[in-house]
Amino acid sequence: MVLGTAQIGQEYGIHNLSGKPSEETAYQILDYAWCHGVRTLDTAGAYGDAENLIGKYQETTGHFFHIGTKLIADTADGMVKELEKSCGRLRCSRIWLCYLHRFGACKEKGVLQELERWKAGGKVQNIGISVYEPEELEYIVQNLYDSVDAVQVPFHLLDHVRWLKGGLLQRAKEKGIQIFARSVYLQGLFLQSADSETARRLLAGEALSELGRAAGECGMDIRQLAVSFVFWQPEIDEFLLGCETLGQLAQNLALEKEAGRQRLPDGVLQQVWDISKKVNDIVIDPRTWDGRR
Ligand SMILES: NC(=O)c1ccc[n+]([C@@H]2O[C@H](COP(=O)([O-])OP(=O)(O)OC[C@H]3O[C@@H](n4cnc5c(N)ncnc54)[C@H](OP(=O)(O)O)[C@@H]3O)[C@@H](O)[C@H]2O)c1
């Protein structure tokens, strides 16, 4: 499991009850993760204090994670400035995985070339692109596979059909691109009750009820179903999970361990497939949740 850090650097999520964790809690989360074998963090310059907290934690403890961070700029000059800032906040001289936060940047003149220069010079070890749409990944698979080492895609119980269609993820893997899955709990929406105000607003109530029933039929809750689902997906190399409390992190690590013990029965996978095919586009795109798109 990769620990997502959007939640520790800022107030984040569809159902955030606890707000942004205190600095002390954030350190405890990072420390608990390290002590329980998590070695990879996902962060971004855009995640509030997250990079800074990680940098301070690493400096004081000497525990150095593999860090994937993201640059939001879409010009080569802008990226140079951002990379310097990220390295400063993270207190490190090189980045393990440097993502373009916005897919569109990869089409801008000089941007990928700048990343490639950094990689050749050892400033970044791997180049990644964060995507939202299968068409974006298709573009990478067809045109940028020589430069791109990793992609981050939203992939979960309600959003997988379109990524598997035409063997898209498989083809990406065959081109040597690592697949990181995010939004395993869809920002926490899967943990909402089907009749909550949020579920109703996003027209997600029916899907949540059906997923709960499918999980129950194989003796799981929806959390375990969500984690086991990505854990066993052959195309997924790593999955990300964010948390706001130590309790959530502990639970997520336990769910990951449990996932390794039991494959999901084919009948449940079929049910999940059927449920996800009925779901509307709003539910699976958090960018639309507050009317931004
Ligand atoms: N590349 C991108 O554009 C992009 C976009 C989004 C996220 N990300 C990355 O992905 C990471 C994960 O974010 P996500 O949006 O995908 O969220 P997620 O991992 O699907 O869900 C995390 C949320 O679920 C709830 N939660 C976590 N563990 C729980 C547990 N054991 N029990 C109950 N609730 C629990 C918490 O929300 P509440 O407690 O508030 O309910 C938490 O904030 C982020 O930290 C970030 O690193 C990247």
The ligand as an SDF file (V2000), in Angstrom:
LIG
                    3D

 48 52  0  0  0  0  0  0  0  0999 V2000
   -3.3590   12.4150   -8.8110 N   0  0  0  0  0  0  0  0  0  0  0  0
   -4.4410   12.9940   -8.4020 C   0  0  0  0  0  0  0  0  0  0  0  0
   -4.9670   13.8540   -9.0800 O   0  0  0  0  0  0  0  0  0  0  0  0
   -5.0300   12.5890   -7.0930 C   0  0  0  0  0  0  0  0  0  0  0  0
   -6.3590   12.9130   -6.8190 C   0  0  0  0  0  0  0  0  0  0  0  0
   -6.8990   12.5020   -5.6090 C   0  0  0  0  0  0  0  0  0  0  0  0
   -6.1100   11.8160   -4.7060 C   0  0  0  0  0  0  0  0  0  0  0  0
   -4.8180   11.5070   -4.9850 N   0  0  0  0  0  0  0  0  0  0  0  0
   -3.9610   10.7640   -4.0330 C   0  0  0  0  0  0  0  0  0  0  0  0
   -4.7000    9.6500   -3.6150 O   0  0  0  0  0  0  0  0  0  0  0  0
   -4.7260    9.6010   -2.1720 C   0  0  0  0  0  0  0  0  0  0  0  0
   -6.0040    8.9800   -1.7380 C   0  0  0  0  0  0  0  0  0  0  0  0
   -7.0680    9.9230   -1.9310 O   0  0  0  0  0  0  0  0  0  0  0  0
   -8.4950    9.5330   -2.4790 P   0  0  0  0  0  0  0  0  0  0  0  0
   -9.2370   10.7130   -2.8780 O   0  0  0  0  0  0  0  0  0  0  0  0
   -8.2340    8.5500   -3.5160 O   0  0  0  0  0  0  0  0  0  0  0  0
   -9.1670    8.9160   -1.1900 O   0  0  0  0  0  0  0  0  0  0  0  0
   -9.3390    7.3730   -0.7270 P   0  0  0  0  0  0  0  0  0  0  0  0
   -8.0110    6.8100   -0.4270 O   0  0  0  0  0  0  0  0  0  0  0  0
  -10.2350    6.6870   -1.6780 O   0  0  0  0  0  0  0  0  0  0  0  0
  -10.1870    7.5970    0.6200 O   0  0  0  0  0  0  0  0  0  0  0  0
   -9.5680    8.1940    1.7120 C   0  0  0  0  0  0  0  0  0  0  0  0
  -10.6450    8.6890    2.6620 C   0  0  0  0  0  0  0  0  0  0  0  0
  -11.4320    7.5930    3.1210 O   0  0  0  0  0  0  0  0  0  0  0  0
  -11.7020    7.7310    4.5120 C   0  0  0  0  0  0  0  0  0  0  0  0
  -11.0460    6.5800    5.1580 N   0  0  0  0  0  0  0  0  0  0  0  0
   -9.7810    6.1230    4.9640 C   0  0  0  0  0  0  0  0  0  0  0  0
   -9.5670    5.0110    5.6820 N   0  0  0  0  0  0  0  0  0  0  0  0
  -10.7150    4.7610    6.3430 C   0  0  0  0  0  0  0  0  0  0  0  0
  -11.1250    3.7410    7.2170 C   0  0  0  0  0  0  0  0  0  0  0  0
  -10.3120    2.7490    7.5440 N   0  0  0  0  0  0  0  0  0  0  0  0
  -12.3910    3.7950    7.7150 N   0  0  0  0  0  0  0  0  0  0  0  0
  -13.2310    4.7760    7.3550 C   0  0  0  0  0  0  0  0  0  0  0  0
  -12.9020    5.7670    6.5190 N   0  0  0  0  0  0  0  0  0  0  0  0
  -11.6620    5.7530    6.0130 C   0  0  0  0  0  0  0  0  0  0  0  0
  -11.1190    9.0570    4.9540 C   0  0  0  0  0  0  0  0  0  0  0  0
  -12.1080   10.0530    4.7490 O   0  0  0  0  0  0  0  0  0  0  0  0
  -13.0940   10.6090    5.9020 P   0  0  0  0  0  0  0  0  0  0  0  0
  -12.5590   10.1620    7.2300 O   0  0  0  0  0  0  0  0  0  0  0  0
  -13.0320   12.0610    5.6770 O   0  0  0  0  0  0  0  0  0  0  0  0
  -14.4030   10.0180    5.5440 O   0  0  0  0  0  0  0  0  0  0  0  0
  -10.0350    9.3080    3.9200 C   0  0  0  0  0  0  0  0  0  0  0  0
   -9.7740   10.6680    3.7060 O   0  0  0  0  0  0  0  0  0  0  0  0
   -4.5380   11.0330   -1.7310 C   0  0  0  0  0  0  0  0  0  0  0  0
   -4.0050   11.1330   -0.4350 O   0  0  0  0  0  0  0  0  0  0  0  0
   -3.5820   11.5180   -2.7580 C   0  0  0  0  0  0  0  0  0  0  0  0
   -2.2550   11.1510   -2.3790 O   0  0  0  0  0  0  0  0  0  0  0  0
   -4.2680   11.8840   -6.1900 C   0  0  0  0  0  0  0  0  0  0  0  0
  1  2  1  0
  2  3  2  0
  2  4  1  0
  4  5  1  0
  4 48  2  0
  5  6  2  0
  6  7  1  0
  7  8  2  0
  8  9  1  0
  8 48  1  0
  9 10  1  0
  9 46  1  0
 10 11  1  0
 11 12  1  0
 11 44  1  0
 12 13  1  0
 13 14  1  0
 14 15  2  0
 14 16  1  0
 14 17  1  0
 17 18  1  0
 18 19  2  0
 18 20  1  0
 18 21  1  0
 21 22  1  0
 22 23  1  0
 23 24  1  0
 23 42  1  0
 24 25  1  0
 25 26  1  0
 25 36  1  0
 26 27  1  0
 26 35  1  0
 27 28  2  0
 28 29  1  0
 29 30  1  0
 29 35  2  0
 30 31  1  0
 30 32  2  0
 32 33  1  0
 33 34  2  0
 34 35  1  0
 36 37  1  0
 36 42  1  0
 37 38  1  0
 38 39  2  0
 38 40  1  0
 38 41  1  0
 42 43  1  0
 44 45  1  0
 44 46  1  0
 46 47  1  0
M  CHG  2   8   1  16  -1
M  END
$$$$
